[in-house]
Amino acid sequence: MDSRIPPAYTGQMDMSMPGMPDGQPTDWSTNGGTNEWNSGNTDGTDWNNQGSTGQVGEGDGGNDQWNNMNGNMNGNMNGNGNGHENGNGMPPVFPNNGMMQKSMPLQVAFPASPNEKDWVMTAGNESQVDNVLAISLNYGGRLVSMGYFLIGSTVHYYAIMHKYTGPVFIKPGPMSFNELVKAVRENELRDLALTQVCGQEEEKGEITFSTYWERIPGVEFQIWFPGTQYADEQRKHFEKEGYRLTHLCGYSADGRGKYVGVWQKPTLNNLQYEAHYGLSLDNMMRKDRELAERGYTATSVRCFNNKQQILCTGIWEYRPGQKSTVLVGSDLKQMHQKFKSNSKILPRQISHIKDGFGNVRFVVLWSDVHSNRYPNPSGLWNATNPIPVRFLKGAPDLLSSSQLDFIVRRVEHFMKDLNIPGLSIAISKKEQLKFAAGFGYADIRAKEPVTPNHQFRIGSVSKPITAAAVMVLVDEGKLELDHPVWGRNGYLGMEFASKKSYRRWVSDVTVRHLLEHTAGGWDNLASDAAWIQPEMSTKELITHVLENVPLNERPGHTWIYSNFGYQVLGHLIERMSGQPYENFVKKSVFAPADVHEIQVARPTISERAPREVMYYMSGTGIGFNPYEMLPPERIGPWGGWIASPIQLLMFMSAVDGADGREDILSEESVKEWIKPTLASNDTYGLGWSLNIMGFNGLQHDGRMPGSASMLVRLNNGLAMAVTVNKEYSERDFFHELGYVLHHIGNNCDWWDETKNDLFQKRIRY
């Protein structure tokens, strides 16, 4: 069990997450290292951490809306009800004429011009909120608080975004406790620190956790479940080790109030702070006023329903002169009206409660305190941390010192400019390997250098591999390029037609159309059909897409790049070969090319291959998590393979039709698959880009979250492959990567094409 998970949960997991022990809750405080214990405090558990002194000024207590809350709510931890909903007979907290809420229109609140991009607060259904968040992300917004609730069976979301520069972050979907333990272990390897976590009861006794992670190297964290058996020991240990409570949240589970917090070190400040949990709404209101009078400002306030109660958590920091206010209401814009005259007061945290009729009321913390805003980490490479380089044995001997220095400087410039952790490159000439080297780290945390034999996810460079497998079947007489895929005469027949026929044009799609991206639809840019419904099998996905995603054009007339088309080709390979896609490619494409120990990538860190690198996210906004990927069978044919650049050049030498090595394809197939299609303006063949980006010859690039690759074979016989373990969607990444290869390729005369083939010196697996 990870040391940061409470020892109460070692061995068999108690997914009920026990809450406060029976009897009176305890009150404890820490003051200068002396612990004082008292009992009988009906406010729940509260504690004070006396740290260093903070800034000067005064706080602002609660507001009138808090005073309107029903005073009969109390801090008893064992009420009656049913989790997220209030129990029957609970008195209404807000008057609403007894009408239950049936739906919620989209709400959006944001500051007036010219500051309208600084923050946004929104609530609505999933697609509405997603659209608002996408706009804010485009402006540089970062998610600072988010939650959800049900109206009937419809999920609604609420969120706050702030615009500021910070580290890349991810917000995965809800996870079980065991999944949380696994995420803690794996995300630590990528320097992702947990900054927010809260539980929710999906069904009676079934708890999931919403989490928020930021890449903050050097920050350690611990998860804490206050009120559980070992919580007090843990608190003392965390304080002794220099941790600080930075996040606290409550939730209802099986009719009991439960709590979870995050401790971190080092932290952004050492101000005195107090934290409280298990408070009724009335007691929270009083506590807020008391602390404001003493110069404390709220940095966290969250409330939730627990049967017939409303329970709250909060963290206050000693910040005289700064202000915080908690508002409760159903109208986010109306809340904002109170602060329009003070642009420094922003919404900081949002949670929700429901009244006796099931109507949602938002609890929003407003303040002028920028708490827990971590800066973007500095670049990885600098004067004190040079980029390590590992050459393939014999590669430096084929170049002069100035030539070798040119390659190293060009690669290092690219890596420093884009803060790339690891890169591997290989170069061949006339099918003889002339150069291979690894730069940087395969694993930053372990400081494991990249070697020429490390493997990377290659993304869409998988498409030429799938195309090669198709051409092998063509050579074996099992496939014809111009034969239909679907329909009564098609290879897949009527298997995927839920009705008596397919939608328009589907039966006209041929194998060639799928290979050259001229099927007429399933566009990556519009809505990539290959990514939808991750839980579906390939067969289920094909059925779903053919029924629900119509073709836009008649096949053969328009070039529309499509991952889904290659997903279908992978299934077709399985059908016509009688083998799983991955097995057939290994046996019939890679093995004849002398490429071994290669596979389709697995989605998680724990499943990565022995020589596979770690992957890292780019940017300062939301990251695309490299370890939330589709299963192998869904991703392999169009973007799933891992390979080293040397392995990619070995593959290339077996399918390019050149004289140096024996090809696995017939001469006719080689000519066919590099024939340009008119619909692509002669820039794409059967799995290859042709004469693009200034490269005269074959090319394909690929990217997946956290990785990118490029494979090039020029008409002059020079071939190059490069892979990286971080990619940038924000920049013209492939052109910048292409410049590196251009600068090297322009010097192809450095290598003698008649001797010194380093393919013979590579490590064989």
Protein Blocks (a to p, Z undefined) as FASTA:
>chain_A
ZZkbcfklgcjadfkopaddehjddddddeehiacddehianbpadddddddddeddddd
ddfklmmpcfkbcfbfbbcdehjbccehiacfbdghhpacfbdcddddddddfklmmpcc
ddddfklmmmmmmmmmmnopacfbdcdddehjaccddddddddddddddddddddfklmm
mmmmmmmmnopacfbdcdddfbghiacddddddddehiacddddehiaklmmmmmmmmmn
opacfbdcdddeehiacdddddddddfbfcdcdddehiafklmmmmmmmmmmnopacfbd
cdddehjaccddddddddehiacdddddfblklmmmmmmmmmkbccfbdcddddfkopac
ddddddfbdghiacddddfbdfklccdddddehklmmpcfklmmmmmmmmmmmmmmnopa
bdcddddeehiafbdcdehjfblklopacdfkbccdekjmlmmmmmmmmmmmmmnopacf
kbcfbdjkbmnlmmlmmblbdcehklmpcfklmmnopnopapfklopcklgoklbcfklm
mmmmmmmmccfbdehiaccddfklmmmmmmmmmmmnopafklmmmmmmmmmnopahiadd
dfbfklpcfklccdddedjbdcddfklccdfklmmmmomcccdfklmmmmmmmmnopakb
ccfbdfklmmmmmcccfkloopacehiaehiehiacdddddddehiacdddddfkopacd
dddfbdcfkbcfklmmmmmmmmmmmmmmmpcckgoifklmpccZZ
